[in-house]
Amino acid sequence: MQGRTPMQHAKRITLRLPCLGTFPFAIRDTRMTDPAPERPKRRPRYRGKNPRHFHEKYKEHQPERYADDVAKVLASGKTPAGTHRPVLMREILEVVAPRPGDVAVDCTLGYGGHSRELLAAVQPGGRLLGMDADPIELPKTEARLRRLGFPPESLVVRRMNYAGVAQFVAAESPGGVDLLLADLGASSMQIDDSARGFTFKADGPLDMRMNPARGPTASALLSKLDEAGLTRLLAENSDEPRASELSRQILRAHARSPLTTTRSLAEVVSAACTQLPRHSSGTADDAVRRVFQALRIAVNDEFGALAALLRNLPFCLKPGGRAAILTFHSGEDRRVKLAFKNGLRDGVYASIANEVIRASAEERHANPRSSAAKLRFAVRGS
């Protein structure tokens, strides 16, 4: 059969019709020559009645098609997969007080929930400068915001870390901006996606990079650290009370067999906790969360970026400009509190938040992830 043309696979038959004689016909055997039609791809199957893993929740990833299903997830107090629920939205709008014609900055665009409200509040005539370091989520968010129908020139988006906010503002609004928001930490989309390596609830690569194309992974970082360095990292980045003991166990396990997955690291930390005296700081899962937080902060140099943001923030604001920063753990909040306090003392800021602002009981019930959020604000002096 090799080397034959398609017509050589044809069968010849003779058709006999009364009074008309015989006519030869060639019927092509399509079984040998035409590819079988492709079957439509089936959605991924999962065990049990409901999907459990991030990539299985196909309805939650398509809220425009499955609005009722997404509404049920929200009503249960959960965040739909692939999305992020903005926290303290009402409180943020109160402290930054956006007005029509204002220029606003969202230093951490994320899913775009805060940006959507700010963009609407500065219309007509206002602009939103949005930035984010995540090359995976940023294009999705920009497309989502542009579909809302605001004037194209009212939204300017850049893929960059908020450490460079001063350069962004200088290029787009040389006279400064009227308001600035920074929602620190990782977003729900990043945390819930096991492929990003931020979560220990499902196995995935021990990565944790906000920008997967830049810098070493968390696993590679463990290979570079000695016990003293990892101890210091756990203590400074997450206030881990058993930093020394956990560092020793983590690096011993990593030396035996490199920890390259989130589950392998979580299992080492959990096992180490069972060998140590019980501590008032919580369960083994709490220790795992603190270890993951500390590594994520180190991998992405989050404290270095925050220091740059706080140092440059006053120069980005117009006189009377308002800044609001959302933090989610004590290491971030301490730095923001101190910077605002020193700025008030030096006359850079005219006023700052006297107390940290937290989510209301209603919001914490509707969105448990808001429970850790702390909001502080500062107003630029004249």
N, C-alpha and C positions, 0 to 999 in steps of 0.2 A: 504493500500500500504506500510505502514511502516514496515521495516525489511526484505523486499523481496530482493532477489539477482537480478542482472541485467537480468539474463536469465528468471526470472519470469515475465518480462515485454515483453517477446517475444510472437508473434502471430503465431499460428500453422495454416498452410494451406496445402491442399492436391493438388498435381499436377498430373493430369491424362494425360498420353501419349498413343496414339493409339498403340496397340500390345505389350506395355511394362508394362501395369498395372499402379498402382498408387504409388506415392512416397510422404511420408509426409516431409514437410520442416518447419523449424522454422525461422521466420523473426523477427529480433530484432527491437523493437521500440526505435529508438535512441533519440526520442524527450524527453524521460524521463531520459535518462542516460548520454548522451554526452553533455558537455557544449557548448553553442553557440560560434562560432568563434568571437574573439575580433575584433571590428571595429578599423581601424586606427584612432589615435587621430588627431583631427582637430586643426589647429593653433588657438590661441586666436583671437576672433573677436573684432573689435574696431569700434567706431562710426566714421562716416565720411569717406572720401576718403583715408586719410593717417593716419598711426598710430601716436599717440601723446605721449604715455607714454613709459618709458624706456623698460619695459618687452614686449611691443607689437612690438617693432622694430626688428623682428626676422631676417630680411635681414641684418641689420647693425651689428647684433651679429655674423653673419656668413660671413665675408668678403671674405673668400676663395670660397664660393659658389655664392655670389652675388656681384662680383667685380664691375660690371657696376653700380649697385644701390649705392654702397658705394662711387664710384667715383663721382656720381652726388651730394651726400651729401657734400663731400669735396669741390667740385667746387662751392657750394653755400655759402662757408665760415663757415660751421657748422662742428662739430665734431661728427662722427658716434657714436651711442650708444655703450657703452661697450669698447670704445677705448680712447686713449689719444694722442694728437698731440704734439710732442716735440717742444718746443719754443726755439728761438735763437740758433738753431743747428749750423749754420755756424759760429756765433760769439763765441760760446763755443769751437768749434774745433780750432779756431784761438788762443784763450787765453790759453788753456791747451796744445795745440800743441802735440797731441799723436804721438808716433813714434813706429815702429816695435820693439818688445821686451820689451816695457814699461809695468809696472804694474799699472793699473788704478782702482779707486774705484768709484762706483756709490752708493751714500748713500741712494738714494731714487729710487729704481728700477722702480716702477710704472708700466707702460705698456711696458717699455723696449725700447722706441724710441731712447733716448740718448745712452743707453747701446749698442744697435745694432751698431751704428756708431763708438763708442769708441772701441768696441770689434774688429770690422773690421780694425780700424786704427792701433791697436797694434800688428796685425799679420804680419809676422809669429813670433812666440816665445813669444808673450805677453800674459798677463792675465788680466781678469776683475773680481774684487771682487764686487759682487752686494748684496745689503741689502735692506730690506723693512720690515716694521712692520705689513703689512696687510696680514693676513693668507688666505684671500679669493682670492686676485689678484696675490699674489706671485707665487703660483704653475702654474698658467696660463702663467705668463710672463716667468718663467724659461723654461717651455716646448716650448714656442714660440721661445725663443732665441736658444735653443738647436737644434731645427729643422732647423736652418740656416746652420748647417753643420760645425761649427768651432770645433777644437779639444776639446774633452770633458774636458781635464785638463785646458783649457784656460778660463773656466767660473766656478767661485766658488760663490755659492749663500747661504745666511744665512737669516733666518727670525729673524730680530732684529731691534730695533730702532737705528737711527744714533747717538744717545747719546753714544752708545757703540762702535763707529767706532775704537777707539784706541785698544780695545781688539781684534777686528776682524783683524786689520792690524798686530798687534803683533803676532797673531797666523799664519797668512798666508804669511806675508812678513815682517819678523822681521827687516830688514834694512830700512823699509819705502817704500813708493810708489812714483811713478813719477807724478801722477796727481790724482786729486780728484774732483768730482762733487757732488753737493747737490742741488736738485730741490725741494724747500720747499713747504709746503702747501698741499692741497688735490688735487687729480688727477680727471680728468674728469669722470673716471669710478665710483669713489666714489661719486662725486657730483651729477651725473645724476641719480644714482640708488636711488629711493625714499626709498627703504627698509633700506638703510644705515643711513638715517636721516640727511643728510647734506644739503638737498635742501628744499626750501619752495614752489617750483613750482608744486610739487605734494605731496599729503599727505602721511605721513609715520611715523614710530615711532621716537620720539625725542631722538635719540641715539647719533650719531656723533662720535662714537669710531672708530679709525683706526683699532684697534684690538677688534672686538666685544666680545671677551671672557675675556677682561681685563678692570677693572676699572668701575666706575659709569657712567651711561648714562648722557646726558645733562639734562634730566628730573629729575634724582636723584640729580644732582648737584644743580638745582634750589631749591630743598627741603632743602639743607644744608646751603644756602647762606642767609644772612640778607641783608637789603637794602644797607647798607654801602659797604658790600662785593661785591654785584652785581654791584653797581655804579662804584666801583674801577675797577672791571673786564672789564666793558664796556668801560671805559675811557682808560685803559692801553692797552687792546687787540685790540681795533678797533677805538680809537680816537672818540668815539661817543660823539657829543657835548651836547646831551640831556640825558646823562647817568643817572642822578639823577631822572628825571621825568619818564623815561622809566622803570627804576628799580622798582620804586614804583608801577607802574601799572602792571608790569609783576608779581611781588610777591603777589600783592593783588589778581590777577586773579588765580594764582597758589594756593593760600590759599583757595579760594572758591571752585575750582575744579582743581585738579592737571593737569598741561599741559603735556600731554604724547604724543602728536603728533606734527609734524612740522606745520601743518596748524593751530592748535589751538594757538601756539606761534605767528605765523605770523599775525593772526587776532588780537591778543591782541596788538601787537606792532603797527599795522596799525591803529587800533582804537585809541590808545593813541596819535599817531601823529596828528590825526584829531582834537584832543582836545587841542593841544599845538599850540602856535604861529608858523607860517611858518618860516623855518630856511634856511639859505643860503647853508646848507650842502646837500641839495637834497630832494628827494621825500620820501614818506613813504616806498617805496620799498628799497630805499638806506638805510634807518634806519633798516629795517628788515635784509638786508644783513650784516650790521655791527653787529647786535645782534647775528646772526648765526655765524659769524666769531669769535666773542669774545668767545662765548660758546665753539665752536670747539677747539680753541686754549687752553682754560682752561681744557676741558675734556681730551685732549691728552697731556697736559703739553708741548706744542710745544716750548714755550720760554725756558723752562728748558732744553729740549733736544737740542735746538739751542745753549744755553750757554755752554753745555758740548761739543758740536761739535767744537765750536769756541775756547774753552780752550785747547782741545786736538789736534786740527788740525795741529799746527806746528810740533808736535812730530810724526805725521803720515807721513810727507813728507820727502823725501830725500832732501839733499841740492840742490837747484835749482828746486825742485818740484813745480808744479803749482796747485792752487786750484781755483775753480769757484763755486759761490753760486748764485742761482736764487731765488729771493724773489718776493712776490706778494702783499705785503702791507707795509706800512711805518714802522710798529712796527718791522718787520723782518729786513728791510733794515737798519734802524737806528742801530740795534745791530751789523749787519755785518760790516757796515761802521766804527763804533767805534772800533771794534776788529781789523780790518785790519789797521786802522790808528794808534792805539796803538802799534801794532806789528811792523809797519814800524818805529815808533819812538824808539822802544826798540831794533831795529836791528834784530828782528826775521824774518822779511820779507825784501827782497831786493827791492821789488817794489810792488805797488798795483795800482788798477784802480784809475786814477785821477778823472774820472767822471763815473757815472752810465751808463751802456750800455743798450739801449732799442731796442725793435724789430723795424725793418724797416717798412716803410709805406706799402710796399708790403705784408709783413708778417701780419701786423695788419689787412689788408684788407682780406687776405686769411684765417686768423685765429683770429677772434676778441678777443679770450681769451688770446692772447699774449700781449694785450695792457697794462695790468697791470704789466708785467714782468720787473724786474730790475736785471741786471747781474753785479756782482762785482768779481774781481779776485785778487789774491795775489801770489807772487813768494817767496818761502822759501830762506832765505839767506844761505850762505855757512857755 
